[in-house]
Amino acid sequence: MATTDAPETDEDGPDAFARPLPEYVDWLAGVIIALGGMALTVGGTAVTFVVDRGLLAEGVESGEISVVMLQRDLTEAEMLDLTVEIVNWTGLGLLVTGIGLVLFAIGYVFVRHRTRQGVSDELVASYRATAVLGGVGTAVLSFIPFSPVVGGGLAGYLEHPASGRSVSVGGLAGFLSMVPALVLLVFVTVGLYNGFATVGEAGLGIVVVTAMFLTLLFVAAYGAGLGALGGFAGGRLADTD
């Protein structure tokens, strides 16, 4: 198994085993996160301030917007009320998620830059930063199936196997890549419940909330589980170097 001669500090502890990367990698990760956040912010702004009740009413009247329920048929007024709640909360979720990502990107780059000042490359490596890089890798490759495996593998490879945390850092990377979707799903869930409660179907709203909660658990487990699997593979690969 590979070893390292880099000294450890109380602040870094096992983090010193992680593979060091140049500072521009942190900046690149920050830019990618910020761009994703800006895109969500623009989308949330459009949904919140452009898609108003009048526009939704036109969609309902023209039949472009329809809601099918098993219990009964909704009137146009009820369908509009339900749609407005869902759209408003979805727009708010996009705004919160987008702004949160931009702020996280700024904070990440700032903290990483401060950490690097006067510190050797070997000691600047961080378990948390490695997980973030793996999460960014998952997001960038989200167009391919099971992308958390790739992002988790990247994190596991960078987190030297001597630390014994390749699997956990991969799982954390996979979970972090799902956080924006999880936050957005929470807002959508609130919108669905409020919408159903508005049209007098609070019971159905509770059923929907339960289903959405299970979906949240599945998404979190999907990201963390596949990320951990990738972290295991990445750690084994690093162990052969």
VMD Tcl script that draws the C-alpha trace (Angstrom):
set ca {
  {0.00 0.00 0.00}
  {1.27 3.45 -0.86}
  {2.52 5.66 1.99}
  {3.22 9.33 2.37}
  {6.01 11.25 4.03}
  {4.01 14.48 4.27}
  {3.79 15.75 7.84}
  {0.42 15.94 9.51}
  {-1.00 18.74 11.60}
  {-3.74 18.75 14.22}
  {-5.88 20.78 11.84}
  {-5.60 18.45 8.89}
  {-5.15 15.06 10.57}
  {-5.89 12.27 8.07}
  {-6.68 14.86 5.39}
  {-2.95 15.07 4.71}
  {-3.17 11.75 2.90}
  {-5.37 13.18 0.15}
  {-3.75 13.76 -3.22}
  {-2.83 17.45 -3.59}
  {-4.20 19.37 -6.57}
  {-3.24 22.79 -7.98}
  {-5.29 25.80 -6.95}
  {-6.84 26.29 -10.37}
  {-8.81 23.07 -9.80}
  {-10.55 24.74 -6.85}
  {-11.31 27.79 -8.99}
  {-12.65 25.59 -11.80}
  {-14.90 23.73 -9.37}
  {-16.12 27.03 -7.94}
  {-16.90 28.41 -11.40}
  {-18.87 25.27 -12.34}
  {-20.88 25.41 -9.12}
  {-21.53 29.14 -9.55}
  {-22.63 28.73 -13.17}
  {-25.07 26.02 -12.15}
  {-26.39 28.24 -9.38}
  {-26.77 31.19 -11.74}
  {-28.70 29.05 -14.21}
  {-31.10 27.94 -11.48}
  {-31.42 31.52 -10.25}
  {-32.33 32.75 -13.73}
  {-34.88 29.95 -14.08}
  {-36.33 30.68 -10.66}
  {-36.56 34.38 -11.44}
  {-38.42 33.64 -14.67}
  {-40.84 31.25 -12.98}
  {-41.44 33.59 -10.04}
  {-41.76 36.93 -11.79}
  {-42.74 36.08 -15.38}
  {-45.16 33.19 -14.97}
  {-47.99 35.00 -13.18}
  {-51.53 33.96 -12.35}
  {-52.92 35.50 -15.54}
  {-50.55 33.51 -17.72}
  {-51.42 30.31 -15.87}
  {-55.12 31.08 -16.19}
  {-54.72 31.32 -19.97}
  {-52.98 27.96 -19.97}
  {-55.77 26.35 -17.94}
  {-58.50 27.82 -20.14}
  {-56.77 26.72 -23.35}
  {-56.22 23.21 -22.02}
  {-52.41 23.51 -22.13}
  {-52.37 23.04 -18.37}
  {-54.41 20.21 -16.91}
  {-54.39 18.28 -13.65}
  {-55.87 14.78 -13.48}
  {-57.14 13.49 -10.13}
  {-58.59 10.07 -9.44}
  {-61.16 11.26 -6.89}
  {-62.93 13.91 -8.94}
  {-62.56 16.38 -11.77}
  {-61.24 19.79 -10.81}
  {-62.93 22.96 -11.91}
  {-60.87 25.47 -13.84}
  {-60.67 27.69 -10.76}
  {-59.42 24.82 -8.59}
  {-56.96 23.73 -11.25}
  {-55.63 27.28 -11.41}
  {-55.25 27.52 -7.63}
  {-53.40 24.20 -7.52}
  {-51.11 25.17 -10.40}
  {-50.33 28.57 -8.91}
  {-49.20 27.01 -5.62}
  {-46.97 24.48 -7.36}
  {-45.42 27.04 -9.71}
  {-44.83 29.61 -6.96}
  {-43.11 27.16 -4.66}
  {-41.10 25.65 -7.52}
  {-39.88 29.11 -8.53}
  {-38.94 29.89 -4.94}
  {-37.11 26.58 -4.71}
  {-35.12 27.36 -7.85}
  {-34.17 30.78 -6.46}
  {-33.12 29.43 -3.06}
  {-31.15 26.56 -4.58}
  {-29.48 28.77 -7.18}
  {-28.50 31.53 -4.76}
  {-27.31 28.93 -2.27}
  {-25.04 27.34 -4.88}
  {-23.55 30.70 -5.87}
  {-22.85 31.57 -2.23}
  {-21.38 28.12 -1.64}
  {-19.10 28.50 -4.66}
  {-17.83 31.86 -3.42}
  {-17.27 30.52 0.08}
  {-15.56 27.37 -1.21}
  {-13.06 29.27 -3.36}
  {-12.41 31.81 -0.60}
  {-11.79 29.17 2.08}
  {-9.60 27.06 -0.20}
  {-7.54 30.10 -1.22}
  {-7.05 31.13 2.40}
  {-6.08 27.56 3.30}
  {-3.41 27.47 0.61}
  {-1.70 30.65 1.76}
  {1.56 29.68 3.41}
  {0.66 25.98 3.44}
  {2.33 23.21 1.43}
  {0.38 21.39 -1.27}
  {0.52 18.16 0.74}
  {-1.21 19.74 3.73}
  {-3.75 21.74 1.79}
  {-5.56 18.58 0.63}
  {-8.89 18.19 2.40}
  {-11.46 15.42 2.83}
  {-14.32 17.89 2.42}
  {-12.77 19.57 -0.61}
  {-12.21 16.17 -2.22}
  {-15.88 15.33 -1.67}
  {-16.89 18.64 -3.28}
  {-14.71 17.90 -6.32}
  {-16.32 14.49 -6.62}
  {-19.76 16.08 -6.38}
  {-18.85 18.55 -9.12}
  {-17.64 15.67 -11.27}
  {-20.97 13.92 -10.79}
  {-22.87 17.06 -11.77}
  {-20.77 17.65 -14.88}
  {-21.27 14.05 -15.99}
  {-24.94 13.90 -14.98}
  {-25.90 13.23 -18.59}
  {-24.49 9.70 -18.32}
  {-26.23 6.90 -16.38}
  {-25.08 6.32 -12.81}
  {-22.83 9.38 -12.86}
  {-22.41 9.32 -9.02}
  {-20.21 6.26 -9.50}
  {-17.81 8.35 -11.59}
  {-17.84 11.32 -9.22}
  {-17.44 9.06 -6.20}
  {-14.62 7.25 -7.97}
  {-12.83 10.55 -8.55}
  {-13.19 11.47 -4.89}
  {-12.07 8.03 -3.76}
  {-9.03 8.17 -6.00}
  {-8.02 11.61 -4.77}
  {-8.55 10.62 -1.13}
  {-5.52 8.41 -0.68}
  {-6.44 4.88 0.45}
  {-4.03 5.23 3.37}
  {-6.66 7.41 5.02}
  {-9.16 4.56 4.94}
  {-11.93 6.91 3.84}
  {-12.21 6.37 0.10}
  {-15.66 4.80 0.43}
  {-17.02 7.48 2.76}
  {-15.66 10.37 0.70}
  {-17.22 8.81 -2.40}
  {-20.55 8.49 -0.60}
  {-20.35 12.10 0.57}
  {-19.51 13.25 -2.97}
  {-22.52 11.41 -4.35}
  {-24.79 12.86 -1.67}
  {-23.52 16.42 -2.22}
  {-24.29 16.14 -5.93}
  {-27.91 15.36 -5.02}
  {-28.36 18.21 -2.53}
  {-29.64 20.78 -5.10}
  {-32.25 18.31 -6.34}
  {-33.22 17.44 -2.76}
  {-33.71 21.10 -1.83}
  {-35.80 21.71 -4.94}
  {-37.92 18.63 -4.27}
  {-38.67 19.92 -0.76}
  {-40.08 23.15 -2.19}
  {-42.07 21.27 -4.83}
  {-43.47 19.04 -2.10}
  {-44.62 22.06 -0.10}
  {-46.24 23.48 -3.23}
  {-48.06 20.24 -3.93}
  {-49.41 19.98 -0.40}
  {-50.51 23.62 -0.30}
  {-52.11 23.22 -3.71}
  {-54.12 20.16 -2.73}
  {-55.10 21.77 0.57}
  {-56.30 24.85 -1.33}
  {-58.72 22.76 -3.41}
  {-59.98 20.88 -0.36}
  {-57.92 17.72 -0.84}
  {-55.62 17.88 2.19}
  {-55.83 14.11 2.60}
  {-54.51 13.58 -0.91}
  {-51.86 16.18 -0.15}
  {-50.61 14.07 2.75}
  {-50.38 11.04 0.48}
  {-48.41 13.08 -2.06}
  {-46.10 14.41 0.67}
  {-45.44 10.86 1.84}
  {-44.62 9.77 -1.70}
  {-42.33 12.76 -2.17}
  {-40.59 12.02 1.14}
  {-39.87 8.50 -0.06}
  {-38.59 10.00 -3.30}
  {-36.24 12.25 -1.32}
  {-34.89 9.24 0.55}
  {-34.41 7.36 -2.71}
  {-32.55 10.25 -4.35}
  {-30.27 10.66 -1.33}
  {-29.59 6.91 -1.14}
  {-29.04 6.75 -4.90}
  {-26.38 9.46 -4.80}
  {-24.66 8.30 -1.63}
  {-24.82 4.60 -2.47}
  {-23.46 4.86 -5.99}
  {-20.91 7.43 -4.82}
  {-19.67 5.03 -2.13}
  {-19.39 2.27 -4.73}
  {-17.36 4.58 -6.95}
  {-15.25 5.63 -3.96}
  {-14.41 2.01 -3.25}
  {-13.32 1.48 -6.87}
  {-11.37 4.74 -6.93}
  {-9.59 3.86 -3.70}
  {-8.61 0.46 -5.04}
  {-7.32 2.09 -8.21}
  {-5.27 4.60 -6.21}
  {-3.91 1.76 -4.11}
  {-2.31 0.23 -7.20}
  {-0.40 3.42 -8.10}
}
mol new
graphics top color blue
foreach p $ca { graphics top sphere $p radius 0.5 }
foreach p [lrange $ca 0 end-1] q [lrange $ca 1 end] { graphics top cylinder $p $q radius 0.2 }
display resetview
